[in-house]
Structures are given as structure tokens and as C-alpha cells.
Amino acid sequence: MTEPTTRTLETTGATLRYDVRPGTGADPRPLLLIGSPMDATGFTSLASRFTDRTVVTYDPRGVGRSETAADTPLEIRPEDHADDLARLIEDLAAGPVDVFASSGGAVNALALVARRPEFVHTLVAHEPPVAGLVPDGAEALAACADVHATYQRDGWGAGMAKFIALTGHQGPVPADWAGLPVPPPETFGLPAEDDGRRDDPLLGRNMRGCTSYVPDTEALKAAAGTTRIVVAAGEESRQELAARAAAALADRLGTPIAVFPSHHGGFLGGEFGQHGAPEEFAKALRTVLEG
């Protein structure tokens, strides 16, 4: 795989760093792979299966090599990420791009397309955790708020234990979810001690803004003449909150949901110690992009 070239981009309140891997094929349209708060390293396996395309990955503001200004708010909104993505695509100067967006990255990409559809040719939004769209939206949002509150009160290990329990929960979220027992952090190999920090990119900075974001479905429908939107979910995660939110969004847009191999992180090939089915996932993504 071609070694990436890293570029630096100044945006409002942030300094972003992104990587460009030139492709060997004839397709001039870049393929942008984005997550949130996951950084560019999470797409190493997926990018390696698109060597014929120019592949762009980046570290969202406040994550990895990207930074936020000292005077910017701690919590980050999808609209902030959308503005960053617009600037990044402008900086590429390559016309509209194809986007594969995962999890919080899919939420941010939806915010981008709703505001600037001319920047995106095809968006594949994989399991955006827009919790308010599911039938049990009030309960799901309360559970997300409880994860954030647990982190603020008890620290990273306790917050992550609740996050893992919520994201792996099958089916509707019960109204009393916050009071249900959760395995202690040690069960997941997490520290029980509170290190005193409250700036974790997931639990502290993006959790509430991401899950409470309500996609502008009317704007997304209106963008159809410019941007093709494909909402996707993993075949193994259909009863989990992010996949159920994806199905609810597809229903609101009046489009079928694309079922991808594996689970929420199906494109992972060992990054962060997690394994999906990256070869099969990449083939499914290529089919959707070519469709």
C-alpha cells in the first residue's frame, strides 16, 4: 500500500491532520474514510483494500494528532465536525468525494450533507448512533445521558463499562436502564480507579452531541439530486442501538438499509484489538460505491 502523505489544515478552533494515499486506478474521485472519535489508524485495514482509489483519512478535532484551541468548548457538536469536513474536502481540491462514515463519523457526515451536499458524491453512513430516532428514543437518549453522567461522576473506567453495556444491549432500551446492574470495569479490563480527567474524546467530548443529533431528513432528501445516501448496518448488530438507529433513519429517508458483513466495527482488522471481517466488508463497500 502506498505510504500516506500527511497534511495539516487549520479550521475554526482546531488544527486537523489528515492523510492522503494516492491510488493506482483511473477513478479520480477520492474516498474519504471517517469515524468519530476514532482516528485515522482505525481505517488501516479498510484503506489497504482500496489501493486503486485515492484514500483520505483524518483525525477528528480533539483526537490523535488533531488539536482544538484552548478557548473552544470541551464538548464537540456534529456541526463542528461537519464544518471541519467541508474545509478538508475543499483543501483536497478534487471535487465531490465518496465518503464511508462509521458510527459518530456517520453522524458528522449526515450533518455535512444536510448543509453542503455539493461536497459529497456518495455517502455510506454505517450505523450512525442517532438515538432519538428509534421507537424507544426517549429511553435511549436517557441511557446515553447516563453514560456521560457516570463518566463525569466516577471516571473513565466506570463510564466505559456503562458505554459497553449500552452499545451491546439487544433490543429496546428499558426505561430503568440507568438503574440496572452493570459489570464492574475490571470485567472489561478497564481501570476501576478515577484518574480525575474528564476530557475523554468519546465519553466527555462527543457522547452527548453525537447521540442527541437529529438528522435533517428533509434536507437530506433534498440533497438526493446531488448526493447519493446509503444507510448501512452490520448483519450481526441489527438489534443494537446504533444499527436500530440506522434502520430508523433509512425508514425516514424512504430508502432500504444496506446490510454489511459483521458488526459495528466490521471493517476492523485488528485495530484497537478488535476484529471484524475487513475483506468481506470492503467488497460490500465497493459494491455499494459502484452501484
C-alpha positions as semicolon CSV with decimal commas, in nm:
position;residue;x (nm);y (nm);z (nm)
1;M;0,000;0,000;0,000
2;T;0,126;0,348;-0,089
3;E;0,261;0,535;0,211
4;P;0,030;0,822;0,306
5;T;0,124;1,186;0,289
6;T;0,014;1,376;0,600
7;R;-0,122;1,728;0,565
8;T;-0,213;1,993;0,822
9;L;-0,527;2,204;0,798
10;E;-0,632;2,498;1,014
11;T;-1,006;2,527;1,076
12;T;-1,211;2,735;1,318
13;G;-1,092;2,636;1,664
14;A;-0,891;2,334;1,551
15;T;-0,581;2,210;1,373
16;L;-0,655;1,896;1,174
17;R;-0,416;1,640;1,035
18;Y;-0,519;1,414;0,752
19;D;-0,355;1,150;0,535
20;V;-0,374;1,103;0,159
21;R;-0,288;0,768;-0,004
22;P;-0,269;0,808;-0,384
23;G;-0,449;0,535;-0,577
24;T;-0,325;0,332;-0,871
25;G;-0,654;0,324;-1,061
26;A;-0,829;0,556;-1,301
27;D;-1,105;0,678;-1,067
28;P;-1,012;1,039;-0,980
29;R;-1,268;1,071;-0,702
30;P;-1,114;1,043;-0,353
31;L;-1,263;0,804;-0,098
32;L;-1,283;0,963;0,245
33;L;-1,297;0,720;0,540
34;I;-1,413;0,884;0,863
35;G;-1,506;0,791;1,217
36;S;-1,560;0,981;1,539
37;P;-1,400;0,988;1,781
38;M;-1,195;0,712;1,616
39;D;-0,883;0,845;1,445
40;A;-0,727;0,756;1,111
41;T;-0,549;0,445;1,244
42;G;-0,883;0,264;1,268
43;F;-0,910;0,255;0,889
44;T;-0,573;0,095;0,815
45;S;-0,722;-0,242;0,717
46;L;-1,004;-0,093;0,510
47;A;-0,777;0,155;0,330
48;S;-0,540;-0,127;0,233
49;R;-0,821;-0,285;0,032
50;F;-0,879;0,026;-0,182
51;T;-0,532;0,080;-0,326
52;D;-0,690;0,161;-0,663
53;R;-0,860;0,467;-0,509
54;T;-0,707;0,777;-0,357
55;V;-0,798;0,722;0,009
56;V;-0,816;1,003;0,263
57;T;-0,834;0,951;0,640
58;Y;-0,816;1,204;0,920
59;D;-0,807;1,257;1,295
60;P;-1,120;1,448;1,405
61;R;-1,069;1,757;1,616
62;G;-0,955;1,673;1,966
63;V;-0,840;1,322;1,871
64;G;-0,498;1,179;1,790
65;R;-0,283;1,426;1,600
66;S;-0,556;1,687;1,564
67;E;-0,597;1,958;1,823
68;T;-0,851;2,207;1,948
69;A;-0,780;2,562;2,056
70;A;-0,762;2,622;2,429
71;D;-1,065;2,852;2,425
72;T;-1,302;2,616;2,238
73;P;-1,585;2,438;2,426
74;L;-1,500;2,097;2,570
75;E;-1,799;1,924;2,412
76;I;-1,800;1,900;2,033
77;R;-2,111;1,908;1,813
78;P;-2,164;1,720;1,485
79;E;-2,200;2,061;1,318
80;D;-1,844;2,146;1,426
81;H;-1,716;1,824;1,271
82;A;-1,922;1,892;0,957
83;D;-1,752;2,230;0,916
84;D;-1,414;2,060;0,954
85;L;-1,504;1,802;0,689
86;A;-1,616;2,074;0,448
87;R;-1,282;2,251;0,491
88;L;-1,094;1,924;0,445
89;I;-1,275;1,844;0,119
90;E;-1,216;2,199;-0,003
91;D;-0,847;2,157;0,080
92;L;-0,830;1,842;-0,133
93;A;-0,946;2,048;-0,434
94;A;-1,064;1,730;-0,605
95;G;-1,435;1,792;-0,642
96;P;-1,703;1,592;-0,458
97;V;-1,573;1,286;-0,273
98;D;-1,714;0,946;-0,184
99;V;-1,746;0,900;0,193
100;F;-1,759;0,591;0,407
101;A;-1,852;0,710;0,753
102;S;-1,867;0,493;1,063
103;S;-2,056;0,549;1,390
104;G;-2,008;0,907;1,509
105;G;-1,838;0,979;1,179
106;A;-2,163;0,885;1,005
107;V;-2,350;1,137;1,222
108;N;-2,099;1,406;1,126
109;A;-2,122;1,315;0,758
110;L;-2,501;1,342;0,769
111;A;-2,461;1,691;0,915
112;L;-2,221;1,774;0,632
113;V;-2,452;1,651;0,355
114;A;-2,752;1,832;0,505
115;R;-2,556;2,158;0,485
116;R;-2,316;2,112;0,192
117;P;-2,433;1,829;-0,036
118;E;-2,218;1,954;-0,322
119;F;-1,911;1,818;-0,141
120;V;-2,024;1,453;-0,139
121;H;-2,100;1,226;-0,435
122;T;-2,192;0,913;-0,235
123;L;-2,224;0,881;0,141
124;V;-2,232;0,539;0,304
125;A;-2,344;0,609;0,661
126;H;-2,268;0,297;0,864
127;E;-2,457;0,270;1,195
128;P;-2,493;0,637;1,292
129;P;-2,599;0,629;1,663
130;V;-2,875;0,889;1,630
131;A;-3,051;0,752;1,936
132;G;-3,355;0,978;1,923
133;L;-3,484;0,816;1,604
134;V;-3,556;0,470;1,744
135;P;-3,908;0,400;1,878
136;D;-3,764;0,394;2,230
137;G;-3,581;0,721;2,162
138;A;-3,656;0,886;2,498
139;E;-3,522;0,585;2,686
140;A;-3,219;0,555;2,458
141;L;-3,128;0,922;2,498
142;A;-3,169;0,894;2,876
143;A;-2,931;0,597;2,875
144;C;-2,675;0,790;2,668
145;A;-2,701;1,081;2,911
146;D;-2,649;0,837;3,198
147;V;-2,328;0,708;3,040
148;H;-2,198;1,065;3,023
149;A;-2,312;1,137;3,379
150;T;-2,146;0,820;3,508
151;Y;-1,819;0,927;3,345
152;Q;-1,845;1,274;3,496
153;R;-1,918;1,131;3,839
154;D;-1,699;0,819;3,857
155;G;-1,437;0,847;3,585
156;W;-1,333;0,673;3,266
157;G;-1,347;0,306;3,368
158;A;-1,697;0,330;3,512
159;G;-1,819;0,536;3,217
160;M;-1,674;0,295;2,961
161;A;-1,827;-0,005;3,139
162;K;-2,169;0,156;3,102
163;F;-2,096;0,253;2,742
164;I;-2,003;-0,106;2,653
165;A;-2,316;-0,235;2,822
166;L;-2,536;0,013;2,634
167;T;-2,382;-0,036;2,290
168;G;-2,407;-0,414;2,325
169;H;-2,764;-0,411;2,455
170;Q;-3,003;-0,608;2,233
171;G;-3,340;-0,456;2,151
172;P;-3,527;-0,161;2,301
173;V;-3,367;0,024;2,590
174;P;-3,573;-0,014;2,908
175;A;-3,689;0,293;3,095
176;D;-3,497;0,184;3,405
177;W;-3,172;0,118;3,219
178;A;-2,972;0,363;3,434
179;G;-3,055;0,164;3,744
180;L;-2,977;-0,180;3,604
181;P;-2,659;-0,355;3,725
182;V;-2,353;-0,320;3,503
183;P;-2,042;-0,539;3,528
184;P;-1,756;-0,360;3,707
185;P;-1,485;-0,201;3,491
186;E;-1,242;-0,481;3,570
187;T;-1,469;-0,723;3,383
188;F;-1,377;-0,542;3,059
189;G;-1,013;-0,494;3,152
190;L;-1,076;-0,131;3,244
191;P;-0,928;0,056;3,540
192;A;-1,152;0,097;3,844
193;E;-0,961;0,400;3,966
194;D;-1,068;0,751;3,865
195;D;-0,776;0,942;3,711
196;G;-0,961;1,272;3,755
197;R;-0,970;1,361;3,386
198;R;-1,296;1,447;3,211
199;D;-1,179;1,521;2,855
200;D;-1,211;1,175;2,703
201;P;-1,291;1,218;2,330
202;L;-1,575;0,964;2,344
203;L;-1,736;0,995;2,686
204;G;-1,656;1,356;2,762
205;R;-1,639;1,542;2,432
206;N;-1,865;1,371;2,175
207;M;-2,109;1,142;2,357
208;R;-2,399;1,379;2,412
209;G;-2,371;1,583;2,093
210;C;-2,343;1,277;1,871
211;T;-2,623;1,063;2,013
212;S;-2,869;1,353;2,052
213;Y;-2,818;1,483;1,698
214;V;-3,137;1,479;1,493
215;P;-3,063;1,444;1,120
216;D;-3,238;1,696;0,898
217;T;-3,420;1,438;0,691
218;E;-3,587;1,696;0,471
219;A;-3,251;1,848;0,381
220;L;-3,106;1,500;0,323
221;K;-3,395;1,411;0,091
222;A;-3,350;1,739;-0,093
223;A;-2,981;1,654;-0,138
224;A;-3,071;1,343;-0,336
225;G;-3,016;1,523;-0,666
226;T;-2,655;1,587;-0,565
227;T;-2,563;1,321;-0,312
228;R;-2,649;0,952;-0,306
229;I;-2,704;0,847;0,056
230;V;-2,681;0,480;0,159
231;V;-2,755;0,398;0,523
232;A;-2,593;0,073;0,637
233;A;-2,583;-0,160;0,937
234;G;-2,397;-0,478;1,028
235;E;-2,569;-0,813;0,992
236;E;-2,451;-0,916;1,340
237;S;-2,554;-0,595;1,517
238;R;-2,908;-0,539;1,391
239;Q;-3,061;-0,539;1,741
240;E;-2,804;-0,300;1,888
241;L;-2,878;0,069;1,932
242;A;-2,660;0,210;1,652
243;A;-2,791;-0,039;1,396
244;R;-3,151;0,019;1,505
245;A;-3,094;0,393;1,469
246;A;-2,959;0,335;1,118
247;A;-3,272;0,138;1,028
248;A;-3,492;0,415;1,166
249;L;-3,304;0,675;0,963
250;A;-3,331;0,471;0,643
251;D;-3,704;0,441;0,704
252;R;-3,739;0,818;0,744
253;L;-3,544;0,873;0,423
254;G;-3,756;0,617;0,241
255;T;-3,457;0,409;0,136
256;P;-3,367;0,045;0,200
257;I;-3,093;-0,022;0,453
258;A;-2,776;-0,184;0,322
259;V;-2,666;-0,483;0,531
260;F;-2,290;-0,514;0,564
261;P;-2,090;-0,812;0,690
262;S;-2,000;-0,844;1,058
263;H;-2,083;-0,586;1,325
264;H;-2,045;-0,218;1,423
265;G;-1,670;-0,239;1,365
266;G;-1,690;-0,485;1,079
267;F;-1,414;-0,310;0,883
268;L;-1,158;-0,356;1,162
269;G;-0,876;-0,600;1,106
270;G;-0,714;-0,595;1,447
271;E;-0,705;-0,222;1,506
272;F;-0,760;-0,150;1,877
273;G;-0,760;-0,528;1,932
274;Q;-1,093;-0,564;1,752
275;H;-1,167;-0,792;1,459
276;G;-1,448;-0,777;1,208
277;A;-1,448;-0,913;0,854
278;P;-1,247;-0,648;0,667
279;E;-1,212;-0,838;0,338
280;E;-1,584;-0,910;0,310
281;F;-1,669;-0,563;0,440
282;A;-1,450;-0,396;0,177
283;K;-1,614;-0,599;-0,101
284;A;-1,958;-0,493;0,019
285;L;-1,849;-0,130;0,037
286;R;-1,703;-0,144;-0,313
287;T;-2,026;-0,289;-0,447
288;V;-2,230;-0,009;-0,288
289;L;-1,995;0,262;-0,413
290;E;-2,005;0,123;-0,766
291;G;-2,384;0,087;-0,757
